[in-house]
Amino acid sequence: MPNQLLAGKKGIIFGALDDQSIAWKVAERCVEEGAQITLSNAPVALRFGKIQALGEKLNAPVIAADATSVEDIENLLSQSMEALGGKVDFILHSIGMSLNVRKKREYTDLKYEWMLKSLDISAISFHKILQTAMKMDAVNDWGSMLALTYIAAQRTFPDYNEMAEAKSLLESIARSFGYHYGAQKNVRVNTISQSPTFTTAGSGVKGFKEFFDYADKMSPLGNASAEACADYCVMMFSDLTKYVTMQNLFHDGGFSNMGMSREVLAPTEESE
Ligand SMILES: NC(=O)c1ccc[n+]([C@@H]2O[C@H](COP(=O)([O-])OP(=O)(O)OC[C@H]3O[C@@H](n4cnc5c(N)ncnc54)[C@H](O)[C@@H]3O)[C@@H](O)[C@H]2O)c1
């Protein structure tokens, strides 16, 4: 149900790979709410993903950028401002990749070169986007910057591996940069901590299906879907959340405050 919450706003959405991607749903919802956007992803994702089809559907230019390259980010920001006719109001960082997970290295046997690369792609890239946007003065006053994260930053989930460190760093960057961007430009910076969601990145985690089911039973509202996450992102990009900044916002059906649920302890036939 569109309400034109983002009418007149311009934004950049990173990370739509296919129609399972959380960023895909966010892009669709933002346009539905009246925003004009550009889409970005790594050059390899532009070759093998389906982002071009989304760009056509949403009338959104697709601009390649490896989020670890400051030069690529500069180019993306200037091309986006040109295509959208001015500075942007919001940016979504929906980027995550772990080389050690992909290559099946256990947390106690990490290859450190890969770990550094994973931290760069999944967390430092957010700092690079924020710093470059600030230097280029590419974001309007009262803009909103968001990144997607996971509760493994606070609690231990053994098979989430080095991504736990990446998410801790990502959330810390949102807090630290949130001070500077807020004080200078009234721009807010937050992270949304999303429930397990079936996507390419999510399903890469070992035992994901079992884990998804467990989280669903632990959460009084059940796991939050990618579509519901898109609604939350729209709210965070809208003028209804102008004073929310430097926060890690749980969007998880209540999972983060649970210790044990009856559904996990003694499953009934219905919840099995
Ligand atoms: N799926 C889940 O269970 C879940 C839960 C909580 C948080 N998240 C987070 O949501 C975000 C989006 O993931 P998703 O689940 O939609 O999966 P996804 O695989 O659809 O998205 C990950 C994206 O990162 C992009 N990417 C990888 N390397 C890049 C680079 N160097 N430069 C630019 N882009 C690059 C990929 O191309 C892809 O589009 C990630 O940060 C992920 O950690 C996912």
The ligand as an SDF file (V2000), in Angstrom:
LIG
                    3D

 44 48  0  0  0  0  0  0  0  0999 V2000
   19.9740  -13.2210    4.2420 N   0  0  0  0  0  0  0  0  0  0  0  0
   20.0610  -13.1580    5.5610 C   0  0  0  0  0  0  0  0  0  0  0  0
   19.7640  -14.1050    6.2920 O   0  0  0  0  0  0  0  0  0  0  0  0
   20.5240  -11.8660    6.1790 C   0  0  0  0  0  0  0  0  0  0  0  0
   20.2450  -11.6010    7.5350 C   0  0  0  0  0  0  0  0  0  0  0  0
   20.7100  -10.4200    8.1030 C   0  0  0  0  0  0  0  0  0  0  0  0
   21.4600   -9.5300    7.3330 C   0  0  0  0  0  0  0  0  0  0  0  0
   21.7260   -9.8200    6.0160 N   0  0  0  0  0  0  0  0  0  0  0  0
   22.5360   -8.8850    5.2520 C   0  0  0  0  0  0  0  0  0  0  0  0
   21.7850   -8.3250    4.2020 O   0  0  0  0  0  0  0  0  0  0  0  0
   22.6850   -7.8660    3.2030 C   0  0  0  0  0  0  0  0  0  0  0  0
   22.2000   -8.3200    1.8350 C   0  0  0  0  0  0  0  0  0  0  0  0
   22.3210   -9.7030    1.7030 O   0  0  0  0  0  0  0  0  0  0  0  0
   21.1970  -10.6500    1.0730 P   0  0  0  0  0  0  0  0  0  0  0  0
   20.8200  -11.6200    2.1230 O   0  0  0  0  0  0  0  0  0  0  0  0
   20.1490   -9.8510    0.4090 O   0  0  0  0  0  0  0  0  0  0  0  0
   22.0370  -11.4860   -0.0130 O   0  0  0  0  0  0  0  0  0  0  0  0
   22.4940  -11.1980   -1.5190 P   0  0  0  0  0  0  0  0  0  0  0  0
   23.4860  -12.2480   -1.8180 O   0  0  0  0  0  0  0  0  0  0  0  0
   21.3210  -11.0850   -2.3970 O   0  0  0  0  0  0  0  0  0  0  0  0
   23.2150   -9.7620   -1.4370 O   0  0  0  0  0  0  0  0  0  0  0  0
   24.5940   -9.5800   -1.1520 C   0  0  0  0  0  0  0  0  0  0  0  0
   25.0910   -8.5750   -2.1740 C   0  0  0  0  0  0  0  0  0  0  0  0
   26.4410   -8.1520   -1.9270 O   0  0  0  0  0  0  0  0  0  0  0  0
   26.9850   -7.8650   -3.2080 C   0  0  0  0  0  0  0  0  0  0  0  0
   28.4400   -7.7290   -3.1770 N   0  0  0  0  0  0  0  0  0  0  0  0
   29.3490   -8.6890   -2.8430 C   0  0  0  0  0  0  0  0  0  0  0  0
   30.5960   -8.1970   -3.0030 N   0  0  0  0  0  0  0  0  0  0  0  0
   30.4740   -6.9010   -3.4130 C   0  0  0  0  0  0  0  0  0  0  0  0
   31.4030   -5.8640   -3.7330 C   0  0  0  0  0  0  0  0  0  0  0  0
   32.7210   -6.0570   -3.6510 N   0  0  0  0  0  0  0  0  0  0  0  0
   30.9230   -4.6530   -4.1430 N   0  0  0  0  0  0  0  0  0  0  0  0
   29.5800   -4.4360   -4.2390 C   0  0  0  0  0  0  0  0  0  0  0  0
   28.6570   -5.3780   -3.9280 N   0  0  0  0  0  0  0  0  0  0  0  0
   29.1020   -6.6020   -3.5290 C   0  0  0  0  0  0  0  0  0  0  0  0
   26.5270   -9.0750   -4.0140 C   0  0  0  0  0  0  0  0  0  0  0  0
   26.7110   -8.9180   -5.4110 O   0  0  0  0  0  0  0  0  0  0  0  0
   25.0780   -9.1580   -3.6070 C   0  0  0  0  0  0  0  0  0  0  0  0
   24.2500   -8.3640   -4.4410 O   0  0  0  0  0  0  0  0  0  0  0  0
   24.0710   -8.3990    3.5760 C   0  0  0  0  0  0  0  0  0  0  0  0
   24.7910   -7.3900    4.2790 O   0  0  0  0  0  0  0  0  0  0  0  0
   23.7170   -9.5270    4.5260 C   0  0  0  0  0  0  0  0  0  0  0  0
   24.7630   -9.8420    5.4110 O   0  0  0  0  0  0  0  0  0  0  0  0
   21.2520  -10.9580    5.4270 C   0  0  0  0  0  0  0  0  0  0  0  0
  1  2  1  0
  2  3  2  0
  2  4  1  0
  4  5  1  0
  4 44  2  0
  5  6  2  0
  6  7  1  0
  7  8  2  0
  8  9  1  0
  8 44  1  0
  9 10  1  0
  9 42  1  0
 10 11  1  0
 11 12  1  0
 11 40  1  0
 12 13  1  0
 13 14  1  0
 14 15  2  0
 14 16  1  0
 14 17  1  0
 17 18  1  0
 18 19  2  0
 18 20  1  0
 18 21  1  0
 21 22  1  0
 22 23  1  0
 23 24  1  0
 23 38  1  0
 24 25  1  0
 25 26  1  0
 25 36  1  0
 26 27  1  0
 26 35  1  0
 27 28  2  0
 28 29  1  0
 29 30  1  0
 29 35  2  0
 30 31  1  0
 30 32  2  0
 32 33  1  0
 33 34  2  0
 34 35  1  0
 36 37  1  0
 36 38  1  0
 38 39  1  0
 40 41  1  0
 40 42  1  0
 42 43  1  0
M  CHG  2   8   1  16  -1
M  END
$$$$
